[in-house]
């Protein structure tokens, strides 16, 4: 069957017709062949056949479009993106465990066996990696430090400092336990967006001793979502307090030991690093060298959304959709990117039933305002539905008080 519709590859890309365009072309063609009086209504034989053919053809064209887009890093998704990553010797990161350093106080000298479990109040369990014997400290107490990994996988296993305080199986010989620093390294399975950025970064610079090369190497560390740097090429301390001629790397996610290992492998005799996170790694000769970096500072972004809605508003799912759209925008920002208030509006107004919207944002619910949030190079904006409020009139939309059953916010300015 020959269609008059133009489709396929052209100088502007792949043209894919819609179902409505296919249906119109088929029905026009049939009426030209069998006469203009040929019935094409939904309850006629010709009408039903044309709709069935058009539906199947539209699915075929959609598959062609997916195949076309899967050839490019910027548009490929899922396994198609995985195959493009493999061309650059990159694989998608699986979800991973969190790693914590535990400080354990015992009643005298005591062997803490590998696999001993400790946990947080909300049930995140950690297992010690190795056997360790507590030793006596200068204050006559007995204690030991040991690395422990979370039982589960995912970003939720990253817990704040001093929260791993429970001995899962009570032991009279263990007096207390805590994690002096936050645990890190726990990640969810890598998203398409992050994998895409890694592939692109790999084409910009392969892992090497250059700054871009080191950033690429760090992005390839399991759990690392972003890397940024502050360089101080001058002979004086910069505005952030960095020493002269140093590079301050900021890493979002990843286990400390893995990050230090990547720095040791790729930095060579390159940049002089600075930072508060530090550790020693043996080089190929066995000599221990010290490396420095810092974790990025997460910046929770709080949002209040006041809406005036109409009868088309879905009261059951609308609020959740608003929260999801805003959280996705914030979490899609790169480290150091400012949170631009006006970029949130198009998604909100795209929802059916929204007449008016007023959004305020801030680093806390007490500092909400209608202006952008400026972010430093070492800060990473983070969004969560828990930090987004929809409905309460923190900022009215209209001067007059309005009463309408289809409004979330009843007072607008």
C-alpha positions as CSV (number, residue, x, y, z in Angstrom):
1,X,0.0,0.0,0.0
2,X,1.5,3.3,-1.0
3,X,1.1,6.3,1.3
4,X,1.3,9.9,0.2
5,X,2.7,10.7,3.6
6,X,6.4,11.8,3.8
7,X,8.3,9.9,6.4
8,X,11.7,8.3,7.1
9,X,15.2,9.7,7.1
10,X,15.9,13.2,5.9
11,X,18.5,16.0,6.3
12,X,16.7,17.0,9.5
13,X,16.5,13.5,11.0
14,X,13.9,10.8,11.2
15,X,10.3,11.9,10.4
16,X,7.7,9.6,12.0
17,X,4.0,10.1,11.3
18,X,1.4,10.1,14.0
19,X,-1.5,7.7,14.2
20,X,-3.9,10.5,13.1
21,X,-1.7,11.4,10.0
22,X,-1.5,7.7,9.0
23,X,-5.3,7.3,9.4
24,X,-6.0,10.4,7.4
25,X,-3.7,9.2,4.6
26,X,-5.2,5.7,4.4
27,X,-8.8,6.9,4.5
28,X,-8.1,9.5,1.8
29,X,-6.4,6.9,-0.4
30,X,-9.3,4.5,0.0
31,X,-11.9,7.1,-0.9
32,X,-9.8,8.1,-3.9
33,X,-9.8,4.4,-5.0
34,X,-13.4,3.4,-4.2
35,X,-15.2,6.7,-4.4
36,X,-15.7,9.7,-2.0
37,X,-18.9,8.1,-0.6
38,X,-17.0,5.1,0.8
39,X,-17.9,5.2,4.5
40,X,-15.1,5.8,7.0
41,X,-17.1,6.1,10.2
42,X,-16.0,4.2,13.3
43,X,-18.8,1.6,12.9
44,X,-18.3,0.9,9.2
45,X,-16.1,-1.9,7.9
46,X,-13.8,0.5,6.0
47,X,-13.5,2.7,9.0
48,X,-12.7,-0.1,11.4
49,X,-10.1,-1.6,9.0
50,X,-8.4,1.8,8.4
51,X,-8.2,2.4,12.1
52,X,-6.7,-1.1,12.8
53,X,-4.1,-0.7,10.0
54,X,-3.2,2.8,11.2
55,X,-2.8,1.7,14.8
56,X,-0.4,-1.2,13.8
57,X,1.5,1.0,11.4
58,X,1.9,3.7,14.1
59,X,3.4,1.1,16.5
60,X,5.8,0.1,13.7
61,X,6.9,3.7,13.1
62,X,7.4,4.2,16.9
63,X,9.7,1.2,17.0
64,X,11.7,2.6,14.0
65,X,12.0,5.8,15.9
66,X,13.3,4.0,19.0
67,X,15.9,2.2,16.9
68,X,17.0,5.4,15.4
69,X,17.4,7.2,18.7
70,X,19.2,4.2,20.3
71,X,22.2,4.9,18.0
72,X,23.0,8.2,19.8
73,X,24.3,8.8,23.3
74,X,22.1,11.8,23.9
75,X,18.8,9.9,23.1
76,X,19.5,6.2,23.8
77,X,17.9,4.6,26.9
78,X,18.1,1.3,28.7
79,X,20.0,-1.5,27.1
80,X,20.7,0.7,24.0
81,X,22.6,3.2,26.2
82,X,24.4,0.3,27.9
83,X,25.7,-0.9,24.5
84,X,26.9,2.5,23.6
85,X,28.7,2.7,27.0
86,X,30.3,-0.6,26.2
87,X,31.9,1.0,23.1
88,X,33.7,3.3,25.5
89,X,34.6,0.4,27.9
90,X,32.0,1.7,30.5
91,X,29.4,-0.4,32.3
92,X,26.4,0.8,34.2
93,X,27.0,0.9,37.9
94,X,24.8,-1.5,39.9
95,X,23.4,-0.5,43.3
96,X,26.0,-0.7,46.0
97,X,26.5,-1.0,49.8
98,X,27.4,1.8,52.1
99,X,30.8,1.7,54.0
100,X,31.3,3.0,57.5
101,X,34.2,3.2,60.0
102,X,32.9,2.0,63.4
103,X,34.5,2.9,66.7
104,X,33.7,0.1,69.2
105,X,34.4,0.3,72.9
106,X,34.8,-3.0,74.8
107,X,35.0,-4.3,78.3
108,X,38.7,-5.1,78.3
109,X,40.6,-6.8,75.5
110,X,38.1,-8.5,73.2
111,X,38.0,-10.1,69.7
112,X,35.3,-8.6,67.5
113,X,34.8,-11.1,64.8
114,X,34.2,-10.4,61.1
115,X,30.5,-10.3,60.4
116,X,29.5,-8.9,63.8
117,X,26.4,-6.8,63.1
118,X,25.6,-3.2,64.2
119,X,22.7,-1.1,63.2
120,X,20.9,2.3,63.3
121,X,17.7,3.1,65.1
122,X,15.7,2.7,61.8
123,X,17.2,-0.7,61.0
124,X,20.1,-0.2,58.6
125,X,22.4,-3.1,59.4
126,X,26.2,-3.1,59.0
127,X,28.6,-6.1,59.1
128,X,32.2,-5.7,60.1
129,X,34.7,-6.7,57.3
130,X,37.5,-8.2,59.4
131,X,38.4,-9.6,62.8
132,X,39.7,-6.9,65.1
133,X,41.0,-7.0,68.7
134,X,40.4,-4.0,70.9
135,X,43.5,-2.3,72.3
136,X,43.9,-0.2,75.4
137,X,44.0,3.6,74.9
138,X,45.7,6.3,76.9
139,X,42.6,6.8,79.0
140,X,42.7,3.1,80.0
141,X,39.6,2.3,77.9
142,X,39.6,-0.5,75.4
143,X,38.5,0.2,71.8
144,X,38.9,-0.7,68.1
145,X,38.1,0.8,64.8
146,X,36.9,-1.4,62.0
147,X,35.3,-1.0,58.5
148,X,31.8,-2.3,58.1
149,X,29.5,-2.7,55.1
150,X,25.7,-2.3,55.0
151,X,23.7,-5.5,54.5
152,X,21.4,-3.8,52.0
153,X,22.2,-1.9,48.8
154,X,21.0,1.6,47.8
155,X,21.5,5.2,48.6
156,X,19.3,5.0,51.7
157,X,22.1,3.0,53.4
158,X,24.2,6.1,53.6
159,X,23.6,7.2,57.2
160,X,24.7,10.3,59.2
161,X,27.6,10.3,61.7
162,X,26.9,8.8,65.2
163,X,23.8,6.9,64.1
164,X,25.2,3.3,64.0
165,X,24.8,2.8,67.8
166,X,23.1,-0.5,68.3
167,X,24.7,-3.9,68.7
168,X,22.4,-6.2,66.7
169,X,23.1,-9.2,68.9
170,X,23.7,-7.8,72.4
171,X,27.1,-8.7,73.8
172,X,28.1,-7.8,77.3
173,X,31.7,-7.4,76.2
174,X,30.8,-4.5,73.8
175,X,30.0,-1.4,75.7
176,X,29.2,1.0,72.9
177,X,29.6,1.5,69.2
178,X,29.3,4.5,66.9
179,X,30.3,5.8,63.5
180,X,32.3,9.1,63.9
181,X,31.8,10.0,60.3
182,X,28.9,9.5,57.9
183,X,28.8,6.3,55.9
184,X,29.2,6.5,52.2
185,X,29.3,4.5,49.0
186,X,25.7,3.3,49.0
187,X,24.0,4.0,45.7
188,X,21.0,3.0,43.7
189,X,21.5,1.5,40.2
190,X,22.9,4.1,37.9
191,X,20.4,6.1,35.9
192,X,20.4,6.7,32.2
193,X,21.2,10.4,32.7
194,X,24.3,9.8,34.8
195,X,25.5,7.0,32.6
196,X,25.0,9.3,29.6
197,X,27.1,12.0,31.3
198,X,29.9,9.5,31.9
199,X,30.0,8.4,28.3
200,X,30.2,12.0,27.2
201,X,32.9,12.8,29.7
202,X,34.9,9.8,28.5
203,X,35.0,11.3,25.0
204,X,36.2,14.6,26.4
205,X,39.0,13.1,28.4
206,X,40.1,9.5,29.1
207,X,41.3,8.7,32.7
208,X,44.7,10.3,33.0
209,X,46.8,12.7,35.2
210,X,45.1,15.8,33.7
211,X,42.3,17.4,35.7
212,X,39.7,16.3,33.2
213,X,41.2,12.9,33.1
214,X,41.1,12.5,36.9
215,X,37.5,13.7,36.9
216,X,36.7,11.0,34.4
217,X,38.4,8.4,36.5
218,X,36.5,9.5,39.6
219,X,33.2,9.4,37.7
220,X,34.0,5.7,36.8
221,X,34.2,4.9,40.6
222,X,31.1,3.0,41.7
223,X,28.7,5.3,43.4
224,X,30.2,8.6,42.3
225,X,27.5,10.7,40.7
226,X,29.4,14.0,40.1
227,X,32.8,15.5,40.3
228,X,33.7,19.2,40.4
229,X,37.0,21.1,41.1
230,X,38.2,24.4,42.4
231,X,41.6,25.3,41.0
232,X,43.9,27.8,42.7
233,X,46.8,28.6,40.2
234,X,48.0,31.6,42.2
235,X,50.7,32.0,44.9
236,X,48.1,33.0,47.6
237,X,45.2,31.5,49.4
238,X,42.0,31.7,47.3
239,X,38.5,32.8,48.4
240,X,37.7,29.3,49.6
241,X,40.8,28.9,51.7
242,X,42.6,26.7,49.3
243,X,46.5,26.8,49.5
244,X,48.4,28.2,46.5
245,X,48.8,26.0,43.4
246,X,46.3,23.4,44.5
247,X,43.3,21.6,43.1
248,X,40.3,21.0,45.4
249,X,38.2,18.1,44.2
250,X,34.6,17.7,45.3
251,X,33.0,14.3,44.9
252,X,29.3,13.5,45.2
253,X,28.9,9.9,46.3
254,X,31.3,6.9,46.3
255,X,33.3,5.1,49.0
256,X,36.3,7.0,50.4
257,X,38.7,4.1,49.8
258,X,37.7,3.7,46.2
259,X,38.1,7.5,45.6
260,X,41.6,7.5,47.1
261,X,42.5,4.5,45.0
262,X,41.5,6.2,41.8
263,X,43.4,9.3,42.8
264,X,46.5,7.2,43.5
265,X,46.2,5.4,40.2
266,X,45.7,8.3,37.9
267,X,47.1,11.4,39.5
268,X,50.8,10.4,39.1
269,X,53.0,13.4,39.6
270,X,50.2,15.7,38.5
271,X,48.1,18.1,40.5
272,X,48.7,19.0,44.2
273,X,45.4,18.2,45.9
274,X,43.9,19.7,49.0
275,X,40.8,18.8,51.1
276,X,39.7,17.5,54.5
277,X,39.1,13.9,53.4
278,X,42.5,12.3,53.4
279,X,44.1,8.9,53.3
280,X,47.2,7.0,52.3
281,X,47.5,4.6,49.4
282,X,50.6,2.6,48.4
283,X,52.0,3.2,45.0
284,X,53.5,0.5,42.7
285,X,56.8,0.6,44.7
286,X,55.0,0.1,48.0
287,X,55.6,3.7,49.3
288,X,52.6,5.2,51.0
289,X,51.4,8.6,49.6
290,X,48.7,10.9,51.0
291,X,45.8,12.1,48.9
292,X,43.2,14.7,49.6
293,X,39.6,15.5,48.4
294,X,36.3,16.5,49.8
295,X,32.7,15.3,49.5
296,X,30.3,17.7,47.9
297,X,27.9,19.5,50.3
298,X,24.3,18.3,49.7
299,X,21.9,21.3,49.6
300,X,18.3,20.3,50.3
301,X,16.0,22.5,48.3
302,X,12.7,23.3,50.0
303,X,9.7,24.3,47.8
304,X,6.3,25.7,48.4
305,X,3.7,25.6,45.6
306,X,0.4,27.5,45.8
307,X,-2.0,26.5,43.1
308,X,-5.4,27.8,41.7
309,X,-7.0,24.9,40.0
310,X,-10.2,24.2,37.9
311,X,-12.5,21.2,37.5
312,X,-10.0,19.3,35.4
313,X,-7.5,19.1,38.3
314,X,-6.9,15.5,39.5
315,X,-7.2,15.9,43.3
316,X,-5.9,12.3,43.9
317,X,-2.7,12.4,41.9
318,X,-2.1,16.0,41.1
319,X,-0.2,16.9,44.2
320,X,2.1,14.0,43.8
321,X,2.7,14.9,40.2
322,X,3.7,18.4,41.2
323,X,6.2,17.1,43.8
324,X,7.6,14.6,41.3
325,X,8.2,17.2,38.6
326,X,9.9,19.6,40.9
327,X,12.1,17.0,42.5
328,X,13.1,15.6,39.1
329,X,14.2,19.1,38.0
330,X,16.2,19.8,41.1
331,X,17.9,16.3,41.1
332,X,18.7,16.8,37.4
333,X,20.9,19.8,38.2
334,X,24.7,19.3,38.2
335,X,26.9,20.1,41.1
336,X,27.4,23.9,41.3
337,X,24.3,24.7,39.1
338,X,22.0,27.4,40.4
339,X,18.4,26.5,41.1
340,X,16.4,28.6,38.7
341,X,12.9,29.3,40.0
342,X,11.3,30.1,36.6
343,X,12.3,26.7,35.1
344,X,9.9,25.0,37.5
345,X,6.8,26.8,36.1
346,X,6.5,25.2,32.6
347,X,6.2,21.7,34.1
348,X,3.6,22.8,36.6
349,X,1.5,24.6,34.0
350,X,1.7,21.6,31.7
351,X,-0.5,19.7,34.2
352,X,-4.2,19.6,33.3
353,X,-6.3,21.7,35.7
354,X,-3.7,24.3,36.8
355,X,-4.9,27.9,36.3
356,X,-2.4,29.8,38.4
357,X,0.8,28.9,40.3
358,X,3.1,30.6,42.7
359,X,6.4,28.9,43.7
360,X,8.8,29.9,46.4
361,X,12.1,28.1,47.1
362,X,14.8,28.2,49.8
363,X,17.4,26.3,51.6
364,X,14.9,25.8,54.4
365,X,11.1,26.3,54.9
366,X,11.9,29.4,56.9
367,X,13.8,31.1,54.0
368,X,11.4,30.6,51.1
369,X,11.4,33.3,48.5
370,X,10.6,33.9,44.9
371,X,14.1,34.1,43.6
372,X,16.8,31.7,42.4
373,X,19.1,29.9,44.8
374,X,22.8,30.5,44.2
375,X,25.0,27.4,44.6
376,X,28.7,27.1,45.1
377,X,30.9,24.9,42.9
378,X,31.1,22.3,45.7
379,X,27.4,22.2,46.5
380,X,24.9,19.7,45.1
381,X,21.2,20.6,45.0
382,X,19.0,17.8,46.2
383,X,15.2,17.5,45.8
384,X,12.7,15.3,47.6
385,X,9.0,15.1,47.8
386,X,9.3,15.4,51.6
387,X,10.7,18.9,51.1
388,X,8.0,20.1,48.8
389,X,4.7,21.5,50.1
390,X,1.7,21.9,47.8
391,X,-1.4,23.7,48.8
392,X,-0.7,25.8,51.9
393,X,-0.8,29.6,51.1
394,X,2.7,30.6,52.3
395,X,2.6,33.2,49.5
396,X,-0.9,34.3,48.4
397,X,-1.6,34.7,44.7
398,X,-4.5,37.2,44.6
399,X,-5.3,40.2,46.7
400,X,-8.9,39.2,47.1
401,X,-10.1,36.2,49.0
402,X,-11.6,33.6,46.7
403,X,-13.7,30.7,47.6
404,X,-13.9,27.9,45.0
405,X,-14.2,24.1,45.4
406,X,-11.6,23.6,42.7
407,X,-8.8,25.6,44.3
408,X,-6.1,24.1,46.4
409,X,-5.2,27.5,47.8
410,X,-8.2,29.6,48.9
411,X,-6.4,32.9,49.5
412,X,-4.5,34.3,46.6
413,X,-2.6,37.6,46.1
